[in-house]
Amino acid sequence: MAGLRPVTEIMLVDFMGVAMDALLNQAAKVEAFSGGKWRVPLVVRAACGGGYGDGGQHEQSLWGWLAHIPGLAVVVPSNPQTRAG
């Protein structure tokens, strides 16, 4: 909001619930509540999905849930070649 773009890392998408108040009730709504005067250029990065052996508690794919929040944009690689890193 002050000209910066913070990048945060949440170890696994399963922990996104801990950050949902800040994302859903604050960051995603600032632009609408300010009449377009303010934006929150925030990047939240998190691993998701199965295949790395962390069990059912840490292998969820919650991107659909996040994508349904007005004001948030979700970007997910479509294949291993497009992943970050």
BELSULQUI-V669384 format. One record per residue. N is the residue number from 1. PSI is psi as a letter, one per 20 degrees, with the letter a starting at -180 (999 if undefined). NEAR is the number of other C-alpha atoms within 12 Angstrom. Layout:
n->N psi->PSI near->NEAR
n->N psi->PSI near->NEAR
//
This chain:
n->1 psi->i near->15
n->2 psi->k near->10
n->3 psi->j near->10
n->4 psi->r near->11
n->5 psi->n near->13
n->6 psi->q near->14
n->7 psi->o near->13
n->8 psi->q near->16
n->9 psi->p near->16
n->10 psi->p near->20
n->11 psi->g near->17
n->12 psi->q near->28
n->13 psi->h near->29
n->14 psi->h near->28
n->15 psi->j near->22
n->16 psi->h near->28
n->17 psi->h near->16
n->18 psi->h near->14
n->19 psi->j near->21
n->20 psi->h near->21
n->21 psi->g near->14
n->22 psi->h near->18
n->23 psi->g near->27
n->24 psi->g near->24
n->25 psi->i near->18
n->26 psi->f near->23
n->27 psi->g near->28
n->28 psi->h near->30
n->29 psi->i near->23
n->30 psi->g near->24
n->31 psi->g near->20
n->32 psi->g near->18
n->33 psi->h near->16
n->34 psi->j near->15
n->35 psi->k near->10
n->36 psi->j near->13
n->37 psi->h near->12
n->38 psi->q near->18
n->39 psi->q near->23
n->40 psi->n near->30
n->41 psi->n near->22
n->42 psi->p near->25
n->43 psi->p near->20
n->44 psi->p near->30
n->45 psi->p near->25
n->46 psi->q near->30
n->47 psi->q near->28
n->48 psi->r near->29
n->49 psi->r near->22
n->50 psi->r near->18
n->51 psi->i near->13
n->52 psi->j near->13
n->53 psi->k near->12
n->54 psi->j near->16
n->55 psi->r near->14
n->56 psi->h near->14
n->57 psi->i near->15
n->58 psi->k near->23
n->59 psi->k near->21
n->60 psi->q near->24
n->61 psi->n near->23
n->62 psi->j near->24
n->63 psi->h near->25
n->64 psi->g near->16
n->65 psi->g near->19
n->66 psi->h near->26
n->67 psi->i near->18
n->68 psi->j near->14
n->69 psi->o near->21
n->70 psi->p near->19
n->71 psi->i near->24
n->72 psi->q near->30
n->73 psi->p near->22
n->74 psi->p near->21
n->75 psi->p near->17
n->76 psi->p near->24
n->77 psi->q near->17
n->78 psi->i near->9
n->79 psi->r near->8
n->80 psi->h near->9
n->81 psi->h near->9
n->82 psi->j near->10
n->83 psi->q near->14
n->84 psi->q near->13
n->85 psi->999 near->8
//
